[in-house]
């Protein structure tokens, strides 16, 4: 049941797109710090995800992770990709293209299991909701839930397209 729910991407309405973009503009103003917070929480909650990162896979201490230049660089890349998606939510072809590139790179080059995208987008929502509690109304939560599903659906579609086999 949950897998089916995750694989279907619901259409994001104009009102939801506006809410996502308004919140994201505040999040992206603190791009690196929020991105680092998301990645640290992700690696603390899902330490097996660190196996894909030779530069910081042995780091246990969140403060050490926070100081890692490689982690900060990856956080900026992740946030940049999400920013491109958010800025282009009204252009489904652009969204699909960006997320296909992310999915294919992680499938073919990095060999990352796709389930980590589901976990990462969940952590992303947790951190944004905690960092911006006044903005994260029930309506915003619903819109962002559609956003995380959109990301996961498109990325996993790219995995399927390249014939990913676990």
N, CA, C and O atoms as a DFTB+ gen file, in Angstrom:
664 C
 N C O
     1  1       0.834      -1.200       0.000
     2  2       0.000       0.000       0.000
     3  2       0.877       1.263       0.000
     4  3       0.678       2.154      -0.825
     5  1       1.838       1.338       0.917
     6  2       2.670       2.540       0.982
     7  2       3.476       2.732      -0.290
     8  3       3.605       3.860      -0.766
     9  1       4.013       1.680      -0.844
    10  2       4.804       1.796      -2.072
    11  2       3.932       2.339      -3.198
    12  3       4.362       3.212      -3.952
    13  1       2.720       1.832      -3.316
    14  2       1.822       2.333      -4.365
    15  2       1.549       3.817      -4.174
    16  3       1.545       4.576      -5.143
    17  1       1.324       4.233      -2.948
    18  2       1.045       5.635      -2.665
    19  2       2.248       6.490      -3.042
    20  3       2.084       7.584      -3.581
    21  1       3.442       6.008      -2.769
    22  2       4.644       6.754      -3.078
    23  2       4.904       6.829      -4.568
    24  3       5.484       7.808      -5.036
    25  1       4.499       5.839      -5.318
    26  2       4.835       5.817      -6.735
    27  2       3.898       6.668      -7.576
    28  3       4.202       6.955      -8.734
    29  1       2.786       7.069      -7.027
    30  2       1.868       7.929      -7.750
    31  2       2.095       9.379      -7.322
    32  3       2.000       9.715      -6.142
    33  1       2.389      10.205      -8.277
    34  2       2.619      11.609      -7.986
    35  2       1.333      12.383      -8.233
    36  3       0.806      12.392      -9.345
    37  1       0.831      13.032      -7.187
    38  2      -0.370      13.846      -7.344
    39  2       0.003      15.190      -7.952
    40  3       1.085      15.722      -7.705
    41  1      -0.903      15.724      -8.745
    42  2      -0.696      17.032      -9.371
    43  2      -0.601      18.110      -8.282
    44  3      -1.394      18.131      -7.340
    45  1       0.372      18.992      -8.429
    46  2       0.526      20.115      -7.509
    47  2      -0.268      21.278      -8.083
    48  3      -0.021      21.719      -9.206
    49  1      -1.227      21.773      -7.298
    50  2      -2.088      22.868      -7.769
    51  2      -1.306      24.176      -7.797
    52  3      -0.209      24.271      -7.248
    53  1      -1.889      25.180      -8.445
    54  2      -1.253      26.499      -8.493
    55  2      -1.069      27.069      -7.090
    56  3      -0.026      27.649      -6.785
    57  1      -2.084      26.906      -6.232
    58  2      -1.997      27.408      -4.854
    59  2      -0.886      26.677      -4.090
    60  3      -0.128      27.301      -3.347
    61  1      -0.792      25.358      -4.273
    62  2       0.261      24.583      -3.606
    63  2       1.640      24.967      -4.125
    64  3       2.593      25.065      -3.352
    65  1       1.745      25.183      -5.422
    66  2       3.016      25.597      -6.015
    67  2       3.459      26.921      -5.389
    68  3       4.631      27.094      -5.055
    69  1       2.523      27.844      -5.234
    70  2       2.837      29.150      -4.642
    71  2       3.333      28.984      -3.205
    72  3       4.303      29.630      -2.807
    73  1       2.678      28.126      -2.426
    74  2       3.083      27.874      -1.041
    75  2       4.488      27.276      -0.999
    76  3       5.328      27.706      -0.209
    77  1       4.737      26.286      -1.850
    78  2       6.064      25.648      -1.906
    79  2       7.119      26.691      -2.250
    80  3       8.165      26.753      -1.604
    81  1       6.850      27.509      -3.261
    82  2       7.838      28.489      -3.702
    83  2       8.073      29.584      -2.665
    84  3       9.197      30.064      -2.518
    85  1       7.023      29.983      -1.944
    86  2       7.190      31.004      -0.900
    87  2       8.046      30.479       0.246
    88  3       8.962      31.161       0.705
    89  1       7.752      29.276       0.701
    90  2       8.548      28.694       1.787
    91  2       9.973      28.456       1.308
    92  3      10.936      28.745       2.019
    93  1      10.097      27.924       0.094
    94  2      11.427      27.625      -0.424
    95  2      12.287      28.880      -0.536
    96  3      13.498      28.813      -0.326
    97  1      11.687      30.019      -0.864
    98  2      12.487      31.245      -0.989
    99  2      13.161      31.573       0.347
   100  3      14.291      32.061       0.363
   101  1      12.482      31.311       1.456
   102  2      13.081      31.539       2.772
   103  2      14.125      30.460       3.085
   104  3      15.192      30.756       3.623
   105  1      13.809      29.221       2.745
   106  2      14.744      28.111       2.968
   107  2      16.015      28.346       2.159
   108  3      17.123      28.223       2.682
   109  1      15.853      28.682       0.895
   110  2      17.007      28.804       0.001
   111  2      17.876      30.015       0.348
   112  3      19.047      30.059      -0.028
   113  1      17.322      30.982       1.050
   114  2      18.128      32.114       1.524
   115  2      19.194      31.626       2.510
   116  3      20.228      32.272       2.683
   117  1      18.939      30.489       3.151
   118  2      19.893      29.856       4.068
   119  2      20.313      28.499       3.517
   120  3      20.458      27.524       4.254
   121  1      20.500      28.465       2.222
   122  2      20.730      27.238       1.460
   123  2      21.736      26.286       2.085
   124  3      21.422      25.122       2.334
   125  1      22.939      26.774       2.336
   126  2      23.985      25.868       2.813
   127  2      23.685      25.347       4.217
   128  3      23.831      24.152       4.475
   129  1      23.265      26.234       5.130
   130  2      22.998      25.793       6.502
   131  2      21.843      24.796       6.560
   132  3      21.932      23.783       7.254
   133  1      20.772      25.076       5.844
   134  2      19.637      24.149       5.845
   135  2      20.029      22.846       5.163
   136  3      19.674      21.767       5.639
   137  1      20.749      22.934       4.066
   138  2      21.203      21.732       3.371
   139  2      22.083      20.860       4.252
   140  3      21.938      19.638       4.265
   141  1      22.991      21.485       4.985
   142  2      23.861      20.742       5.903
   143  2      23.022      20.105       7.009
   144  3      23.251      18.951       7.369
   145  1      22.057      20.841       7.550
   146  2      21.177      20.283       8.589
   147  2      20.427      19.061       8.067
   148  3      20.293      18.060       8.770
   149  1      19.940      19.150       6.833
   150  2      19.210      18.030       6.227
   151  2      20.133      16.817       6.081
   152  3      19.762      15.708       6.464
   153  1      21.334      17.024       5.528
   154  2      22.245      15.900       5.321
   155  2      22.709      15.292       6.640
   156  3      22.800      14.070       6.752
   157  1      23.005      16.120       7.639
   158  2      23.428      15.571       8.934
   159  2      22.304      14.734       9.544
   160  3      22.546      13.619      10.007
   161  1      21.094      15.253       9.547
   162  2      19.965      14.478      10.094
   163  2      19.804      13.176       9.311
   164  3      19.578      12.117       9.896
   165  1      19.919      13.261       7.994
   166  2      19.805      12.083       7.132
   167  2      20.854      11.035       7.510
   168  3      20.529       9.859       7.670
   169  1      22.105      11.459       7.652
   170  2      23.180      10.515       7.965
   171  2      23.108       9.985       9.398
   172  3      23.503       8.849       9.660
   173  1      22.607      10.802      10.320
   174  2      22.432      10.331      11.700
   175  2      21.290       9.309      11.761
   176  3      21.411       8.272      12.413
   177  1      20.184       9.611      11.078
   178  2      19.019       8.711      11.101
   179  2      19.224       7.468      10.246
   180  3      18.689       6.404      10.557
   181  1      19.997       7.598       9.169
   182  2      20.218       6.499       8.229
   183  2      21.719       6.367       7.953
   184  3      22.175       6.668       6.850
   185  1      22.489       5.915       8.956
   186  2      23.949       5.867       8.799
   187  2      24.414       5.012       7.625
   188  3      25.511       5.228       7.110
   189  1      23.612       4.058       7.195
   190  2      24.011       3.243       6.037
   191  2      24.134       4.080       4.767
   192  3      24.809       3.671       3.823
   193  1      23.493       5.242       4.732
   194  2      23.583       6.122       3.561
   195  2      24.992       6.682       3.383
   196  3      25.372       7.059       2.274
   197  1      25.766       6.739       4.458
   198  2      27.130       7.283       4.371
   199  2      28.052       6.395       3.539
   200  3      29.104       6.853       3.092
   201  1      27.678       5.138       3.323
   202  2      28.536       4.229       2.561
   203  2      28.843       4.737       1.161
   204  3      29.841       4.336       0.563
   205  1      27.997       5.616       0.632
   206  2      28.177       6.128      -0.726
   207  2      29.116       7.338      -0.790
   208  3      29.376       7.868      -1.871
   209  1      29.616       7.767       0.355
   210  2      30.428       8.974       0.428
   211  2      31.780       8.651       1.057
   212  3      31.900       8.593       2.281
   213  1      32.778       8.446       0.236
   214  2      34.097       8.075       0.761
   215  2      34.669       9.163       1.669
   216  3      35.390       8.854       2.618
   217  1      34.357      10.432       1.391
   218  2      34.948      11.535       2.144
   219  2      34.455      11.605       3.581
   220  3      35.196      12.051       4.458
   221  1      33.228      11.177       3.847
   222  2      32.722      11.306       5.216
   223  2      31.969      10.075       5.707
   224  3      31.166      10.165       6.636
   225  1      32.225       8.933       5.089
   226  2      31.480       7.741       5.504
   227  2      31.861       7.247       6.896
   228  3      31.086       6.522       7.520
   229  1      33.038       7.624       7.397
   230  2      33.450       7.162       8.723
   231  2      33.160       8.194       9.817
   232  3      33.452       7.949      10.988
   233  1      32.603       9.318       9.456
   234  2      32.294      10.353      10.448
   235  2      31.047       9.950      11.231
   236  3      30.018       9.591      10.658
   237  1      31.168      10.018      12.549
   238  2      30.036       9.712      13.429
   239  2      29.491      10.979      14.092
   240  3      28.290      11.096      14.336
   241  1      30.377      11.912      14.377
   242  2      30.033      13.112      15.127
   243  2      29.372      14.156      14.213
   244  3      29.969      14.583      13.225
   245  1      28.145      14.561      14.544
   246  2      27.474      15.584      13.727
   247  2      28.271      16.878      13.585
   248  3      28.200      17.533      12.545
   249  1      29.037      17.257      14.627
   250  2      29.849      18.480      14.521
   251  2      30.967      18.304      13.511
   252  3      31.299      19.237      12.780
   253  1      31.544      17.122      13.465
   254  2      32.575      16.842      12.471
   255  2      31.963      16.890      11.069
   256  3      32.567      17.430      10.142
   257  1      30.771      16.329      10.921
   258  2      30.077      16.376       9.627
   259  2      29.809      17.821       9.221
   260  3      29.988      18.199       8.063
   261  1      29.380      18.617      10.187
   262  2      29.046      20.015       9.908
   263  2      30.254      20.790       9.394
   264  3      30.107      21.704       8.582
   265  1      31.442      20.429       9.861
   266  2      32.669      21.114       9.432
   267  2      33.228      20.553       8.122
   268  3      34.132      21.148       7.535
   269  1      32.710      19.434       7.665
   270  2      33.241      18.800       6.461
   271  2      32.952      19.636       5.216
   272  3      31.797      19.911       4.894
   273  1      34.017      20.035       4.524
   274  2      33.841      20.817       3.299
   275  2      33.145      19.996       2.217
   276  3      32.374      20.542       1.427
   277  1      33.412      18.683       2.174
   278  2      32.776      17.825       1.180
   279  2      31.276      17.707       1.436
   280  3      30.476      17.716       0.501
   281  1      30.904      17.597       2.710
   282  2      29.474      17.520       3.037
   283  2      28.797      18.837       2.679
   284  3      27.696      18.841       2.128
   285  1      29.442      19.943       2.986
   286  2      28.877      21.256       2.648
   287  2      28.713      21.404       1.135
   288  3      27.708      21.933       0.660
   289  1      29.698      20.937       0.394
   290  2      29.626      21.013      -1.070
   291  2      28.461      20.169      -1.590
   292  3      27.724      20.600      -2.477
   293  1      28.299      18.977      -1.040
   294  2      27.190      18.127      -1.479
   295  2      25.851      18.747      -1.078
   296  3      24.882      18.671      -1.834
   297  1      25.792      19.357       0.102
   298  2      24.562      20.025       0.540
   299  2      24.178      21.126      -0.449
   300  3      23.005      21.270      -0.792
   301  1      25.164      21.904      -0.909
   302  2      24.874      22.965      -1.891
   303  2      24.352      22.373      -3.199
   304  3      23.446      22.936      -3.815
   305  1      24.924      21.228      -3.633
   306  2      24.449      20.591      -4.872
   307  2      23.007      20.095      -4.721
   308  3      22.178      20.290      -5.610
   309  1      22.722      19.455      -3.588
   310  2      21.362      18.952      -3.334
   311  2      20.376      20.116      -3.331
   312  3      19.332      20.059      -3.980
   313  1      20.715      21.162      -2.599
   314  2      19.811      22.314      -2.498
   315  2      19.665      23.008      -3.853
   316  3      18.587      23.506      -4.177
   317  1      20.728      23.044      -4.637
   318  2      20.648      23.638      -5.976
   319  2      19.711      22.862      -6.880
   320  3      18.935      23.453      -7.632
   321  1      19.778      21.535      -6.810
   322  2      18.881      20.712      -7.629
   323  2      17.428      20.921      -7.212
   324  3      16.543      21.054      -8.058
   325  1      17.191      20.947      -5.902
   326  2      15.819      21.171      -5.419
   327  2      15.353      22.558      -5.824
   328  3      14.195      22.741      -6.198
   329  1      16.246      23.534      -5.753
   330  2      15.894      24.897      -6.167
   331  2      15.462      24.935      -7.626
   332  3      14.485      25.601      -7.969
   333  1      16.179      24.230      -8.478
   334  2      15.804      24.192      -9.899
   335  2      14.415      23.580     -10.071
   336  3      13.617      24.059     -10.876
   337  1      14.133      22.532      -9.322
   338  2      12.808      21.902      -9.394
   339  2      11.736      22.886      -8.918
   340  3      10.723      23.075      -9.591
   341  1      11.959      23.512      -7.757
   342  2      10.968      24.447      -7.204
   343  2      10.731      25.620      -8.152
   344  3       9.588      26.014      -8.382
   345  1      11.807      26.174      -8.700
   346  2      11.662      27.314      -9.621
   347  2      10.893      26.944     -10.883
   348  3      10.290      27.809     -11.520
   349  1      10.911      25.663     -11.247
   350  2      10.295      25.225     -12.499
   351  2       9.077      24.327     -12.301
   352  3       8.745      23.530     -13.178
   353  1       8.414      24.451     -11.159
   354  2       7.256      23.598     -10.899
   355  2       6.145      23.750     -11.931
   356  3       5.306      22.862     -12.077
   357  1       6.135      24.864     -12.640
   358  2       5.127      25.060     -13.684
   359  2       5.576      24.504     -15.037
   360  3       4.846      24.607     -16.024
   361  1       6.776      23.915     -15.085
   362  2       7.323      23.349     -16.321
   363  2       7.670      21.879     -16.069
   364  3       8.792      21.550     -15.682
   365  1       6.694      21.008     -16.295
   366  2       6.861      19.595     -15.958
   367  2       8.001      18.937     -16.725
   368  3       8.640      18.018     -16.212
   369  1       8.264      19.394     -17.945
   370  2       9.373      18.824     -18.719
   371  2      10.727      19.153     -18.082
   372  3      11.612      18.300     -18.022
   373  1      10.879      20.376     -17.613
   374  2      12.127      20.786     -16.952
   375  2      12.312      20.006     -15.646
   376  3      13.406      19.517     -15.364
   377  1      11.251      19.890     -14.856
   378  2      11.301      19.132     -13.600
   379  2      11.711      17.687     -13.881
   380  3      12.592      17.136     -13.221
   381  1      11.061      17.092     -14.862
   382  2      11.353      15.710     -15.224
   383  2      12.794      15.556     -15.677
   384  3      13.463      14.591     -15.307
   385  1      13.275      16.493     -16.470
   386  2      14.636      16.457     -16.985
   387  2      15.675      16.553     -15.874
   388  3      16.628      15.773     -15.839
   389  1      15.491      17.505     -14.969
   390  2      16.431      17.704     -13.860
   391  2      16.473      16.464     -12.977
   392  3      17.551      15.979     -12.633
   393  1      15.305      15.953     -12.610
   394  2      15.256      14.800     -11.715
   395  2      15.714      13.517     -12.410
   396  3      16.221      12.608     -11.752
   397  1      15.544      13.435     -13.718
   398  2      16.057      12.279     -14.465
   399  2      17.581      12.280     -14.423
   400  3      18.196      11.226     -14.257
   401  1      18.192      13.444     -14.572
   402  2      19.653      13.538     -14.482
   403  2      20.154      13.117     -13.103
   404  3      21.138      12.387     -12.984
   405  1      19.470      13.583     -12.072
   406  2      19.834      13.211     -10.701
   407  2      19.688      11.700     -10.520
   408  3      20.593      11.042     -10.005
   409  1      18.553      11.156     -10.942
   410  2      18.312       9.723     -10.789
   411  2      19.314       8.876     -11.538
   412  3      19.847       7.910     -10.994
   413  1      19.576       9.231     -12.784
   414  2      20.509       8.437     -13.597
   415  2      21.928       8.491     -13.024
   416  3      22.619       7.473     -12.984
   417  1      22.359       9.663     -12.584
   418  2      23.701       9.781     -11.993
   419  2      23.817       8.931     -10.737
   420  3      24.822       8.250     -10.533
   421  1      22.784       8.970      -9.894
   422  2      22.844       8.200      -8.655
   423  2      22.696       6.701      -8.902
   424  3      23.225       5.898      -8.134
   425  1      21.996       6.318      -9.943
   426  2      21.852       4.895     -10.275
   427  2      23.120       4.359     -10.924
   428  3      23.657       3.337     -10.496
   429  1      23.597       5.043     -11.950
   430  2      24.694       4.522     -12.766
   431  2      26.077       4.816     -12.194
   432  3      26.928       3.929     -12.122
   433  1      26.295       6.050     -11.794
   434  2      27.631       6.460     -11.351
   435  2      27.857       6.134      -9.873
   436  3      28.892       5.578      -9.506
   437  1      26.891       6.478      -9.037
   438  2      27.087       6.363      -7.592
   439  2      26.525       5.069      -6.998
   440  3      26.862       4.704      -5.872
   441  1      25.665       4.376      -7.758
   442  2      25.070       3.091      -7.325
   443  2      24.303       3.210      -6.006
   444  3      24.368       2.317      -5.161
   445  1      23.580       4.316      -5.836
   446  2      22.805       4.564      -4.622
   447  2      21.452       3.884      -4.757
   448  3      20.785       4.025      -5.783
   449  1      21.046       3.155      -3.740
   450  2      19.732       2.516      -3.770
   451  2      18.653       3.601      -3.757
   452  3      18.763       4.563      -2.997
   453  1      17.616       3.464      -4.584
   454  2      16.605       4.522      -4.700
   455  2      15.824       4.799      -3.422
   456  3      15.292       5.897      -3.259
   457  1      15.741       3.838      -2.518
   458  2      15.000       4.055      -1.270
   459  2      15.569       5.237      -0.485
   460  3      14.854       5.870       0.292
   461  1      16.847       5.534      -0.686
   462  2      17.446       6.652       0.045
   463  2      16.847       8.000      -0.366
   464  3      16.885       8.953       0.412
   465  1      16.301       8.088      -1.565
   466  2      15.640       9.337      -1.965
   467  2      14.340       9.523      -1.193
   468  3      13.977      10.646      -0.841
   469  1      13.646       8.433      -0.933
   470  2      12.421       8.506      -0.132
   471  2      12.772       8.964       1.282
   472  3      12.096       9.814       1.860
   473  1      13.835       8.386       1.823
   474  2      14.268       8.744       3.176
   475  2      14.751      10.189       3.230
   476  3      14.413      10.921       4.161
   477  1      15.540      10.607       2.238
   478  2      16.076      11.966       2.222
   479  2      14.967      13.005       2.096
   480  3      14.997      14.023       2.787
   481  1      13.993      12.763       1.229
   482  2      12.917      13.753       1.074
   483  2      12.068      13.832       2.345
   484  3      11.546      14.898       2.669
   485  1      11.925      12.725       3.064
   486  2      11.218      12.752       4.348
   487  2      11.969      13.588       5.373
   488  3      11.366      14.376       6.101
   489  1      13.287      13.415       5.430
   490  2      14.120      14.209       6.336
   491  2      14.051      15.686       5.943
   492  3      13.989      16.559       6.808
   493  1      14.063      15.958       4.651
   494  2      13.978      17.333       4.168
   495  2      12.710      18.012       4.712
   496  3      12.766      19.147       5.184
   497  1      11.591      17.323       4.645
   498  2      10.348      17.891       5.169
   499  2      10.418      18.124       6.667
   500  3       9.968      19.161       7.154
   501  1      10.976      17.171       7.407
   502  2      11.110      17.326       8.864
   503  2      11.910      18.582       9.192
   504  3      11.490      19.394      10.017
   505  1      13.058      18.738       8.548
   506  2      13.943      19.866       8.854
   507  2      13.284      21.190       8.471
   508  3      13.330      22.149       9.241
   509  1      12.678      21.247       7.303
   510  2      12.018      22.494       6.887
   511  2      10.884      22.846       7.852
   512  3      10.721      24.006       8.231
   513  1      10.104      21.838       8.245
   514  2       8.995      22.088       9.182
   515  2       9.509      22.599      10.529
   516  3       8.890      23.470      11.140
   517  1      10.636      22.060      10.990
   518  2      11.204      22.502      12.269
   519  2      11.841      23.879      12.165
   520  3      11.706      24.696      13.076
   521  1      12.531      24.141      11.068
   522  2      13.239      25.414      10.914
   523  2      12.286      26.572      10.584
   524  3      12.589      27.728      10.881
   525  1      11.148      26.263       9.977
   526  2      10.198      27.294       9.552
   527  2       8.796      26.940      10.045
   528  3       7.874      26.800       9.241
   529  1       8.627      26.792      11.374
   530  2       7.345      26.307      11.908
   531  2       6.162      27.238      11.633
   532  3       5.035      26.765      11.484
   533  1       6.395      28.535      11.562
   534  2       5.295      29.470      11.312
   535  2       4.774      29.370       9.885
   536  3       3.608      29.664       9.618
   537  1       5.647      28.951       8.966
   538  2       5.253      28.816       7.565
   539  2       4.653      27.450       7.264
   540  3       3.914      27.289       6.294
   541  1       4.972      26.474       8.096
   542  2       4.616      25.090       7.772
   543  2       3.245      24.737       8.341
   544  3       3.119      23.953       9.282
   545  1       2.236      25.337       7.744
   546  2       0.842      25.093       8.113
   547  2       0.429      23.707       7.603
   548  3       1.180      23.081       6.855
   549  1      -0.750      23.224       7.995
   550  2      -1.225      21.954       7.427
   551  2      -1.311      21.994       5.898
   552  3      -1.030      20.994       5.237
   553  1      -1.696      23.135       5.338
   554  2      -1.762      23.266       3.876
   555  2      -0.366      23.165       3.266
   556  3      -0.170      22.513       2.240
   557  1       0.593      23.816       3.909
   558  2       1.975      23.758       3.428
   559  2       2.510      22.334       3.533
   560  3       3.211      21.864       2.637
   561  1       2.184      21.656       4.613
   562  2       2.629      20.269       4.770
   563  2       2.076      19.404       3.640
   564  3       2.792      18.571       3.085
   565  1       0.819      19.599       3.305
   566  2       0.214      18.841       2.200
   567  2       0.905      19.127       0.878
   568  3       1.170      18.210       0.100
   569  1       1.197      20.398       0.621
   570  2       1.864      20.779      -0.624
   571  2       3.270      20.181      -0.676
   572  3       3.682      19.652      -1.709
   573  1       4.006      20.262       0.432
   574  2       5.365      19.724       0.468
   575  2       5.378      18.203       0.407
   576  3       6.337      17.612      -0.090
   577  1       4.332      17.567       0.906
   578  2       4.228      16.110       0.776
   579  2       4.103      15.733      -0.695
   580  3       4.702      14.756      -1.142
   581  1       3.329      16.505      -1.441
   582  2       3.242      16.274      -2.890
   583  2       4.598      16.527      -3.559
   584  3       4.980      15.818      -4.490
   585  1       5.311      17.533      -3.080
   586  2       6.627      17.858      -3.640
   587  2       7.607      16.703      -3.436
   588  3       8.324      16.322      -4.361
   589  1       7.635      16.143      -2.213
   590  2       8.580      15.045      -1.963
   591  2       8.194      13.820      -2.786
   592  3       9.065      13.080      -3.243
   593  1       6.902      13.604      -2.976
   594  2       6.459      12.490      -3.813
   595  2       6.855      12.723      -5.265
   596  3       7.272      11.793      -5.956
   597  1       6.725      13.947      -5.723
   598  2       7.138      14.299      -7.082
   599  2       8.623      13.995      -7.289
   600  3       9.001      13.399      -8.297
   601  1       9.455      14.400      -6.345
   602  2      10.902      14.151      -6.448
   603  2      11.162      12.653      -6.502
   604  3      11.856      12.167      -7.395
   605  1      10.605      11.928      -5.550
   606  2      10.853      10.485      -5.472
   607  2      10.346       9.760      -6.722
   608  3      11.023       8.872      -7.241
   609  1       9.180      10.128      -7.196
   610  2       8.588       9.476      -8.368
   611  2       9.462       9.672      -9.605
   612  3       9.729       8.721     -10.341
   613  1       9.902      10.898      -9.827
   614  2      10.722      11.179     -11.004
   615  2      12.109      10.534     -10.913
   616  3      12.625      10.012     -11.902
   617  1      12.697      10.575      -9.738
   618  2      14.024       9.974      -9.581
   619  2      13.943       8.463      -9.787
   620  3      14.776       7.890     -10.489
   621  1      12.953       7.817      -9.183
   622  2      12.850       6.360      -9.331
   623  2      12.459       5.967     -10.752
   624  3      12.810       4.878     -11.207
   625  1      11.746       6.826     -11.451
   626  2      11.431       6.558     -12.866
   627  2      12.734       6.506     -13.676
   628  3      12.869       5.694     -14.591
   629  1      13.685       7.374     -13.332
   630  2      14.982       7.371     -14.012
   631  2      15.743       6.073     -13.710
   632  3      16.411       5.519     -14.584
   633  1      15.635       5.605     -12.488
   634  2      16.270       4.329     -12.121
   635  2      15.694       3.208     -12.981
   636  3      16.434       2.380     -13.511
   637  1      14.376       3.188     -13.114
   638  2      13.721       2.147     -13.916
   639  2      14.143       2.252     -15.371
   640  3      14.345       1.244     -16.048
   641  1      14.272       3.490     -15.843
   642  2      14.637       3.728     -17.241
   643  2      16.024       3.172     -17.582
   644  3      16.246       2.694     -18.694
   645  1      16.945       3.236     -16.632
   646  2      18.298       2.729     -16.886
   647  2      18.443       1.255     -16.511
   648  3      19.538       0.696     -16.569
   649  1      17.325       0.628     -16.124
   650  2      17.353      -0.799     -15.828
   651  2      17.981      -1.151     -14.495
   652  3      18.636      -2.185     -14.363
   653  1      17.780      -0.288     -13.503
   654  2      18.341      -0.515     -12.176
   655  2      17.857      -1.861     -11.640
   656  3      16.664      -2.163     -11.676
   657  1      18.779      -2.646     -11.153
   658  2      18.458      -3.918     -10.507
   659  2      19.154      -3.944      -9.158
   660  3      20.368      -3.762      -9.071
   661  1      18.384      -4.170      -8.117
   662  2      18.958      -4.162      -6.773
   663  2      19.618      -5.471      -6.440
   664  3      20.153      -5.631      -5.343
